[in-house]
Amino acid sequence: MQFASTRNPDRLTGFADALLQGLAPDGGLYVPTVWPAFSAVRLPDGSAECGSAEVLSALAAQLLAPFVAESALAPQLAAIAREAFNFPAPLVPLLDSGRLSVLELFHGPTAAFKDFGARFLAASLVRLRDAAAPPLTILVATSGDTGGAVAAAFYERPGIRVAVLFPRGLVSQTQERQLTCWGGNVRAFAVRGTFDDCQRLAKEALRDRELHTRTDLSSANSINLGRLLPQTVYYAAASLAISQRWGEPACFVIPSGNLGNALACIWARKLGLPIGDVVLAHNANRTVPDFLRTGEWRPRASVATLASAMDVGDPSNMERLRALFPAIEELRQAVHAETVDDAQIRARIRAGYERFRQIWCPHTATAAEAYARLSEERRRRGRWVLVATAHAAKFREVVEPLIGRDVPVPESLARLFERPTSCSEIAPEIEALRRALS
């Protein structure tokens, strides 16, 4: 299969090269030129758990095969899938009727959904690298969760170095520890700015000729296909489980920032999976909801909120979304968006615990609030799923005072607090990043 830049349909490349490049040379994002059809795919009969590691890895090998076909990774896809999808993504019912569930994507090593894509990308790039080649530097901008997932996935991988850019003072304490506790082949840089500054720096670096003369660079943000395509798998698994049990489509409410996770769901629907409505749940960074309302694309500076991983004012993957739905009316038919403020996030965290005994992070609570606003007519269109993108333990300072109890800390997170931390501070300028990477 070939992949085209969103800015030039004639600029084509294969799967392996798309992963190694991260960003297309013209600054565009790679998208598939063909959409395989999976309308007849089913979960294994009698499978005990639709989101088990075994089911996810098998489904990943099946769904991703057409995209990887004829690339150097094709013979190794099953092994890559087993390595990346070695933890579950359970679908937990909230209502006895099966009308509402939570898709828990936080059971990986850094307790966030980004573990799936980061581990797939790491497993792929290690297999593509020539052992005798100079080190590959993976540059990643993060609003909190991406950097930790990428650092964990690439830590101590031979021939690969990682540079994590995060906005100084704008991530949670636990997230910052996840970004800065690795050492070795992982370096963390606190940027004096917002996530949008970090993302801009990463994109500038990937196109910077001076940097490329001395450093082999790629990206691990969701601009990279290797991060995004694997995320279609858990949407496929959840939607198939719901369709096979209830005979109805799965509808998803997705916490949305840079739009990679939401786009993966929309791509899964494009592939023929039984997915109905998709609702994008945004915090006070309302660039996307405003665009859907007015039809005018107006990126802006990001605003700091409790749901910090979604603090994005200029989401990269809107470029892919607009390539798929060029007309605003098409896009409005494809997705719906809600914006949720901090007070509403706090209230929904309390309500989730009081009603369901669920302990939600601010991002999952944003999705729960967006669902609560849906009309009864819309709720009857399918079986609804709230996407839980991170474990609440990553936001204990927010969640614990609201629910009046301690949040249990996963063992993987607890281990991070035993490690020393280190990071460097840089200005939000390409020259500062050049010096940092030298």
C-alpha positions in Angstrom: 0.0 0.0 0.0 1.0 3.6 -0.7 0.5 6.6 1.6 0.1 10.2 0.3 0.8 13.5 1.9 -2.3 15.5 2.9 -0.8 18.4 1.0 0.1 16.6 -2.2 -1.7 13.4 -3.3 1.1 12.7 -5.8 3.7 12.5 -3.0 3.6 8.8 -2.2 5.6 6.5 0.0 5.4 3.1 1.5 4.6 2.1 5.1 8.1 1.7 6.3 9.3 5.0 4.9 6.3 6.8 6.3 7.2 5.6 9.7 10.8 6.6 9.4 10.0 10.0 8.1 7.2 10.8 10.5 6.2 14.0 8.7 6.1 14.2 4.9 8.8 16.4 3.3 6.2 19.0 2.3 5.0 19.3 5.9 1.9 17.2 5.3 0.7 14.1 7.1 0.6 10.7 5.5 -2.8 9.1 4.9 -3.7 5.8 3.2 -4.5 6.0 -0.5 -6.8 2.9 -0.3 -9.2 1.9 2.4 -9.5 -1.9 2.8 -13.0 -3.2 3.8 -13.4 -5.2 7.0 -17.2 -5.3 7.1 -17.2 -9.1 7.5 -14.5 -9.3 10.3 -15.6 -10.9 13.6 -14.1 -11.5 17.0 -13.2 -15.2 17.7 -16.3 -17.2 18.7 -16.3 -17.9 22.4 -13.6 -15.3 23.2 -13.8 -14.6 26.9 -12.9 -11.0 26.7 -13.1 -8.7 23.7 -10.3 -6.5 25.0 -7.9 -9.2 26.1 -4.3 -8.9 24.9 -4.7 -12.1 22.9 -7.8 -10.8 21.0 -6.2 -7.4 20.4 -2.9 -8.7 19.1 -4.7 -11.1 16.7 -7.1 -8.4 15.5 -4.1 -6.0 15.0 -2.3 -8.5 12.8 -5.5 -8.9 10.7 -6.5 -5.2 10.5 -3.1 -3.8 9.8 -1.9 -6.4 7.3 -3.2 -4.5 4.2 -1.4 -1.3 5.3 1.9 -3.1 6.0 1.7 -5.4 2.9 4.8 -5.4 0.7 6.8 -3.4 3.3 9.9 -4.8 5.1 7.7 -5.2 8.2 5.0 -7.4 6.6 6.6 -10.8 7.7 7.0 -9.5 11.2 3.6 -7.9 11.7 2.3 -10.7 14.0 5.3 -10.5 16.3 5.1 -6.6 16.4 1.4 -6.9 17.3 2.1 -9.3 20.1 4.8 -7.0 21.4 2.6 -3.9 21.3 -0.7 -5.3 22.4 0.4 -7.3 25.4 -2.0 -5.7 27.9 -5.8 -5.4 27.8 -8.3 -2.8 26.8 -11.4 -4.0 28.7 -15.0 -2.8 27.9 -16.6 -2.2 31.3 -20.5 -1.9 31.4 -21.9 1.0 33.4 -25.5 0.2 32.9 -27.2 -3.2 33.2 -28.9 -2.5 29.9 -25.6 -2.4 28.1 -26.5 1.0 26.8 -23.4 2.6 28.3 -19.8 1.3 28.8 -16.3 2.5 29.5 -13.4 1.5 27.2 -10.4 1.4 29.6 -7.3 2.2 27.6 -5.0 2.8 30.7 -3.7 -0.7 31.5 -0.4 -0.2 29.7 3.0 0.6 31.2 2.4 4.4 31.5 -1.4 4.1 32.2 -2.5 6.0 29.1 -4.0 5.0 25.7 -0.9 6.2 24.0 1.0 3.1 25.1 -0.6 1.1 22.3 0.7 3.2 19.4 4.0 4.1 21.0 4.9 0.4 21.6 3.8 -0.5 18.0 6.0 2.3 16.6 9.0 1.3 18.8 8.7 -2.3 17.8 8.5 -1.3 14.1 11.3 1.2 14.1 13.7 -1.2 15.9 13.1 -3.8 13.2 13.6 -1.2 10.4 16.9 0.2 11.7 20.2 -1.1 10.3 22.4 -2.0 13.3 25.4 -0.2 11.7 23.5 3.0 10.9 23.9 6.2 13.1 21.4 6.5 15.9 17.8 7.6 15.1 16.5 10.5 17.2 12.8 10.3 18.0 11.5 13.8 18.7 8.2 14.0 20.5 6.1 16.9 21.7 3.8 16.1 24.6 1.0 17.7 26.5 1.4 15.1 29.2 0.8 11.5 28.2 2.5 11.0 24.8 6.0 11.7 26.0 5.8 9.2 28.9 4.4 6.5 26.6 7.1 7.1 24.0 9.9 7.3 26.6 8.8 3.9 28.0 8.4 2.3 24.6 11.8 3.4 23.4 13.8 3.2 26.6 17.0 1.2 26.1 16.1 0.3 22.5 19.4 0.0 20.6 20.2 2.6 18.0 17.5 5.0 19.1 17.5 8.1 21.1 14.5 10.0 22.4 14.0 13.8 22.9 10.8 14.7 24.8 9.5 18.3 24.6 6.9 19.3 27.2 5.5 22.6 28.3 7.1 23.7 31.6 4.7 23.8 34.5 1.7 22.7 32.3 1.6 18.9 33.0 0.6 17.1 36.2 3.2 16.1 38.7 2.9 12.4 37.9 3.1 13.2 34.1 6.2 15.2 34.6 7.8 12.4 36.5 7.0 10.0 33.7 8.7 12.4 31.2 11.9 13.0 33.2 12.7 9.8 35.1 14.3 7.7 32.4 17.9 8.8 31.6 20.0 6.7 29.3 18.8 7.2 25.7 15.9 9.4 26.8 16.3 13.2 27.4 13.5 15.5 28.5 13.3 19.2 27.7 10.9 21.6 29.5 9.9 24.2 27.0 9.1 27.7 28.2 5.8 27.8 26.4 2.6 25.8 25.7 2.1 22.4 24.0 1.5 24.2 20.8 5.0 25.7 21.0 6.4 22.2 21.6 4.5 20.8 18.6 5.6 23.7 16.4 9.2 23.1 17.4 9.0 19.4 16.6 7.5 20.0 13.2 10.1 22.7 12.4 12.9 20.4 13.5 11.7 17.6 11.2 11.9 20.0 8.3 15.2 21.7 9.4 18.0 21.1 6.9 20.7 22.1 9.4 19.5 19.6 11.9 19.2 16.8 9.4 22.8 17.2 8.3 24.0 16.0 11.6 21.0 14.1 13.2 18.7 11.4 11.8 15.3 12.5 13.0 11.8 11.0 13.1 8.6 11.7 15.1 6.6 9.7 17.6 3.6 12.1 17.8 0.3 11.0 16.3 1.5 12.8 13.1 3.3 9.4 12.6 1.3 6.7 11.0 2.9 4.1 13.3 1.3 5.8 16.3 -2.1 6.3 14.8 -3.0 3.1 12.8 -2.6 0.7 15.8 -5.1 2.8 17.7 -7.9 1.6 15.3 -7.5 -1.8 16.8 -9.2 -1.2 20.2 -12.1 0.6 18.5 -12.5 -2.3 16.2 -12.5 -4.8 19.1 -15.0 -2.8 21.2 -17.3 -2.2 18.3 -17.3 -5.8 17.1 -18.0 -7.0 20.7 -21.0 -4.7 20.9 -22.3 -5.4 17.4 -22.0 -9.2 17.9 -23.8 -9.1 21.3 -26.4 -6.5 20.8 -26.8 -6.2 17.0 -26.3 -2.4 17.2 -23.4 -0.1 16.3 -21.0 1.2 18.9 -21.0 5.0 19.4 -18.0 6.6 21.0 -17.4 9.7 23.1 -13.7 10.5 22.9 -11.6 12.9 24.9 -10.0 15.0 22.2 -6.9 17.2 22.0 -4.5 16.7 19.1 -7.3 14.4 17.5 -5.1 11.4 16.9 -7.3 9.1 19.1 -10.5 10.4 17.6 -9.2 10.1 14.1 -8.3 6.4 14.7 -11.9 5.8 15.6 -13.1 7.5 12.4 -10.6 5.6 10.4 -11.9 2.3 12.0 -15.4 3.3 10.9 -14.0 4.1 7.4 -12.7 0.5 7.3 -16.2 -0.8 7.7 -16.2 -1.6 11.5 -19.7 -1.3 13.1 -19.2 2.2 14.5 -22.0 4.8 14.6 -21.8 8.3 16.1 -18.5 9.8 17.2 -18.6 12.6 19.7 -15.4 14.7 20.3 -15.2 15.8 24.0 -13.0 18.9 24.3 -12.0 20.9 27.3 -11.9 24.8 27.2 -9.6 24.6 24.1 -12.5 24.9 21.7 -10.8 25.3 18.3 -12.5 22.2 16.9 -16.1 22.8 18.3 -15.9 26.4 17.0 -14.8 25.2 13.6 -17.7 22.8 13.4 -20.1 25.6 14.4 -18.8 28.4 12.2 -17.0 26.6 9.4 -14.0 28.9 9.9 -10.7 27.2 11.0 -9.1 29.5 13.6 -6.2 27.9 15.5 -5.3 29.8 18.7 -3.1 29.7 21.7 -3.9 26.8 24.1 -5.5 27.3 27.5 -4.4 25.4 30.6 -7.1 23.2 32.0 -7.5 20.2 34.4 -7.6 17.9 31.4 -4.0 19.0 30.5 -3.3 16.3 27.9 -6.1 17.9 25.8 -4.7 21.5 26.0 -4.2 21.9 22.3 -5.1 25.0 20.3 -3.9 23.9 16.9 -4.5 20.1 16.6 -2.3 18.5 14.0 -4.7 15.7 13.0 -7.4 18.2 11.9 -5.3 18.2 8.6 -6.1 14.5 8.2 -9.7 14.9 9.2 -10.2 17.6 6.7 -8.5 15.6 4.0 -11.1 12.8 4.7 -14.0 15.3 4.8 -13.1 18.3 2.7 -16.5 20.0 3.0 -17.6 21.4 6.3 -21.0 19.8 6.0 -19.4 16.4 5.5 -17.4 16.9 8.6 -20.4 17.9 10.6 -22.2 14.7 9.5 -19.1 12.7 10.5 -18.5 14.0 14.1 -20.1 16.1 16.8 -18.1 18.1 19.3 -18.7 19.4 22.8 -16.6 21.7 25.0 -16.4 21.2 28.7 -15.0 23.6 31.3 -13.1 22.8 34.5 -16.1 23.2 36.8 -18.0 20.7 34.7 -15.1 18.3 34.7 -14.9 18.5 38.6 -18.7 17.9 38.9 -18.5 14.9 36.5 -15.6 13.3 38.4 -17.8 13.5 41.6 -20.9 12.2 39.7 -19.0 9.3 38.2 -17.8 8.1 41.6 -21.1 8.7 43.3 -23.3 6.9 40.6 -21.0 4.3 39.2 -18.1 4.0 41.7 -15.8 4.8 38.8 -12.7 6.9 39.5 -12.2 9.0 36.3 -9.3 11.2 35.3 -10.3 14.7 34.1 -10.2 13.6 30.4 -12.5 10.6 30.9 -14.8 12.9 32.9 -14.9 15.3 30.0 -16.2 12.5 27.8 -18.8 11.6 30.5 -20.0 15.2 30.6 -20.3 15.3 26.8 -22.4 12.1 26.9 -24.6 13.5 29.6 -25.6 16.3 27.3 -26.8 14.0 24.5 -30.6 13.8 23.8 -32.4 10.6 24.6 -33.1 10.2 20.8 -29.4 10.3 20.1 -28.6 7.9 22.9 -31.0 5.3 21.3 -29.0 5.3 18.0 -26.6 2.7 19.4 -24.6 1.4 22.4 -22.5 4.2 23.8 -18.9 3.9 25.0 -17.0 6.5 27.0 -13.3 6.3 26.1 -11.1 6.3 29.3 -7.8 7.6 28.0 -5.7 7.7 31.3 -5.7 6.3 34.8 -6.9 8.7 37.5 -3.7 8.1 39.5 -1.9 10.4 37.0 -4.1 13.2 38.3 -4.4 12.4 42.0 -4.0 16.1 43.0 -7.2 16.8 41.1 -9.2 13.7 41.6 -8.7 12.8 45.3 -10.1 16.0 46.9 -13.2 15.5 44.7 -14.0 11.9 45.6 -12.8 12.1 49.2 -10.5 9.1 49.0 -7.1 8.0 47.8 -6.7 6.9 44.1 -5.1 3.5 43.8 -1.8 3.7 42.0 -0.9 1.1 39.4 2.4 -0.7 40.1 3.9 0.6 36.9 3.4 4.2 38.0 4.5 3.6 41.6 7.9 2.4 40.3 8.5 5.7 38.5 8.6 7.5 41.9 11.6 5.5 42.9 13.7 6.8 39.9 15.7 10.0 39.9 14.6 12.7 37.5 16.4 15.0 35.1 15.5 17.5 32.5 16.8 20.7 30.7 14.9 23.9 30.1 14.9 25.5 26.7 13.3 28.5 24.9 10.5 27.8 22.4 12.9 28.5 19.5 14.4 26.2 16.8 17.9 27.5 17.5 17.5 26.4 21.2 16.4 23.0 20.1 19.3 22.7 17.7 21.7 23.3 20.5 19.9 20.9 22.8 20.1 18.1 20.3 23.7 18.7 19.4 
